[in-house]
Amino acid sequence: MINPLVLQSDFGISDGAVSAMYGVANTVDPSLRIYDITHDIPPFNIWEGSYRLLQTISYWPEQTVFVSVVDPGVGSERRSIAVRTNDDKFIITPDNGTLTHVTHFKGIKEVRIIDETVNRLPNSGESYTFHGRDIYAYTGARLASGVISFEEIGPEVPVTSLETLPLSEPTSGEEKVSGIIEILDVRFGNLWTNIPRTLIKEAGIEYGDKLEVTIEKGQTRKLFKNLMIFGRSFADSLVGEPLVYVNSLDNLGIAINQGSFANAHNIGSGHEWNVTIQKLADGREKG
């Protein structure tokens, strides 16, 4: 059975790198169905690559093969690996933290180191800077097309040996929740936090409440503090006004209606970007 092959990278599409990966995959099997998550991961941003995998992987069928290449350590001693998730998807990637979110939130049940002596594009042995084409796309295509089995990729190693990035758990108190800005909704400049809707409910915060939102980088650099409404949708605020809302992953987002919150306030994402949301004592917005 031929399974979908889904690619992700920080290569962009302004040159031929992504096309070369497609070409390698088609050379393995021209009947492969090849798709993209994105190739606009910011250069070298392993954290965002990790998050985008989590954002996408649940919506693909079992046996789908993902190839994720955000690889600032290409040519170093970092491992090239393939993993099987708890819900039977496969990911081919460098072992550099790209699997942090999937490991934590979905679970991985098997890890194999790619044996590059057999799982490498023929006649590419002297190339050390384009593993996305020569190893990952080639191995992913062979796995997706059934040319090789998962066990033929290479020797198994413990799941606990995977490299991971720091993750922060959201917290809640009375009418207050805290977490991180995990990622940006890049196209629109919205901030996506790691605070689930269920935690907001536990804290006693309801739609229509007036909230004080504080954003800090690290523990000491306060970048934003202001009031906004917890709305069901952007229709609950005027154009140009900020709001807190529930995004498509059922986590809290922070946005400006028809504007870019990230650009307006120079906000980024990652485990250093902390956010606190506090319900005001006077409760719900009047009007």
N, C-alpha and C positions, 0 to 999 in steps of 0.2 A: 504494500500500500504506500502511495506517495502522500506525504504530509506537508502542510504549509511550512514555508521557510520565511521567517520574519526578521528583518535586519534593523539594527540601530547603530548609530555612530556619531562622532563629533566631526565628521569629515566635511560636512556641507555638500552642496551640489554644484559648486562653481568650477570644479575640475572633474577629472575622470575617475576618481577613486571609487565612488559608489558604483559607477557603471562597470568598473573592473570586477567588483564583487559579484554583480549580476552576471557578468560574462563567465566567470569561473563556475558559478552555480549552474548556468545553462549548459556549460560544457560537460558537467557531470551528468545532467539529465535535462534535456530541453523541455520536458513536460512538467517540470517543477512549477509550482505556484509560488511566486516570490512577492512579498509585501514589505512595507516599511513601517516602523514605529515613527522614527524621526531620524534625520541626519543633521539636525540643528542643535544637538547638545552643545553647550558652550565648550570651547576647546579645553580638554584636560579635566572637565568637571565630572569626576567619578560619582559624586553624590547625586547629581541630576540624572546621570545614566541609571543609577540604581533605582531612583524613584520612578522614572518613566517605565522601567520594566514592571514594577509593581502596579502602576496605573493601568497597564495594558493586559498583563498576562492572564488575568481571570476570564477575560472575554474571548479567549481562543480555545479551540477544542483540544482534547487530549492528544498527545503525540506531536503537537506543534513544536517546531524547532526554532528557537530564537538565537540570533547571533548578535551580541552586543559588544561593540568595540569603542571603548573610551580608554585609551592605553598610553598614558604619558610615560610608562616604564617599558615601552616596546624595546626589545633587544637586551633587556636586563635579565636578572635571575628570577623575575616573577614567573609564576607558573601559568601555563595555558590549560584550561580545564573545561570539562563538560559536566553538567549536573542534571539530575532528574528531580523534579519537584514532587512534593507530596501528592499533587493532583496530576501527575504524569505529563508534565511539559518538560522540554529539554532546553537548556541554555548553554551556548558555547561562548566563552568569554575569557579575558585575562583574569587571574585571581588577584584583584587589587582593591576589592571593596564593592565592586559593581553589583554583587549579590546581597548586599546588606539588607535591603528592604524585603526582598523575596524570602530570604532566610528567616527573618524575624516574623513576618506577617503571614507567609504562606507555608514555609517549611521545605526543606530539602532532604531527600532520603538517600541520595547516592551521589558521590563525586568521583570523577575519573580524571586523571592527568592525561592530556592529549599526547599520544606517542607520535612525535613529529617524524620519526623515521619511516612511518607508513602513512600517516595522515597529514600530508603536506603536498601542495601543488607540485606536480613533477617539474623538474628543471628550475626550481626556485630556491635551491639550497643555499645560494650565496646572497640571498636577500634577507636582511635582518630588520627592516623598518616598515614592512607592510604585512604584518601577520593577519590583519583583517582580510586580506585577499588570499594570502598563501596558505594560511592555516585555518582560520575561523570560518570564512565563507566556504572553503573547500570541504572542511570536515562537516560543517552544518548541512551542506548540500548532499553529501554522501549519506549522512544519517537520515535526512528528510526523505530521500529517494529510496532508501532501503538497501543501498550498496553495502553499507556496514551496519552492524548492530551497535547499540550503546556500549555493550561489553567490549567491542573491538576497538573502541576509541583509545583505550589505554588502561593502565593499572588503577584500581580503586584505592582511594585514600579516605581518611575519616572526614565526616562532615564538619567536625570541630576544628579541622585544620584550615578552613576557609578564612581568608582575610575579610575583616568587616570594619566599617566605619562606626564612630560613636553615634548612638541613638539616644534620644531623650524621650522619656515617657511623659505625657501630659498629666497634669494634676488638677484637682478641684477642691474647693472649700465652699464655705457658705457664700453664695451669690458671687463666686469668683472662680475663674479657670485660668490655667497657665499652660503654655506649650512653646513650640517653636514654629517659625515660618519655614515649613518643610520644602516648599517649592513655589515658583511663580507661575501663574497662568500667563505665559509669556506674551501671547498675542494681545491680551487686553490689560496686562499689568496688574492683575489681581493677586493678592497674597493668599496662598493656601496653607493653612496651619495643620498641625497634627492633632488638633483637638476634635474628637468625635462629637457628633450631635448628642449622643447619649450622656456624655459628661456634662454638657451644658444643661441638660434636663435635670441631672442629679444635683447640679448647683442651684437649681431654682430659677434659672433664667428662661424667660419666655419671649415669644415673638412680640414685638412692640416695645420691649424694655429699652430704656436709655442706658447705654454702656460707656464706661471709660476704658479706652484702649491705649495701652502703653507698649511701645516696641523699643527694645534695647539690643545692641550688639555686644555680646559678652555680658558681663555683670555690672558694668559701670557706665557704658556709653548710651545714654538715653537719646533716641532719635525722633521719637514721636509720642505725643500724649494728647488725646482729644476725645470728644464725645461723639457718639454715633448711635444709630438705632439698629436693633436686631430685627431685620426684615425677612419676610419669606422670599422676596424676589426684588429685583432692581426697581420694580414699579412702586416699592414702598419708600423710595427716596426721590428727591428732585434731581434733575440732571446737574452734575457737578458736586453733589453731596456724597459723603462717605457712608458706608453701611457695613454691618456684619451680616453674613448670610450663610446658608448651608450649601456647600458645593456639590458637584456630581459624585464625589466619593464619600458623601455623608459626613464630611468634616467642615469645620468653620472656615469661611473665607472672609477676607477684608477687601473692600473695593471702593472705587469712586464710580458712581453711575455715569457711564459713557466717558470715563477718563481712566488714566493709568495711575493707580495708587503707588506702584513701585517707582515710576519715574518722578512723580510729584514729590515724593519724600525720600528718594534715593535709598530704597530698601532692597535688600538682597534676601537670599535664602540659605538654609543650612543649619547645622546644629548650634551655631553661635548666635542665631537670630531669635531672640526670645520675645514672646508676646504674652501679655496679661490682660484679661478682660474682666472687668469688675462692674456688677450691676450697681447703679446709683441708688442711694438711700430713698430717693423720692419715687423709685419704681418706674412705672410705665410712662411713656411719653403722653402728654396731654394734647388733645386736639380733636 
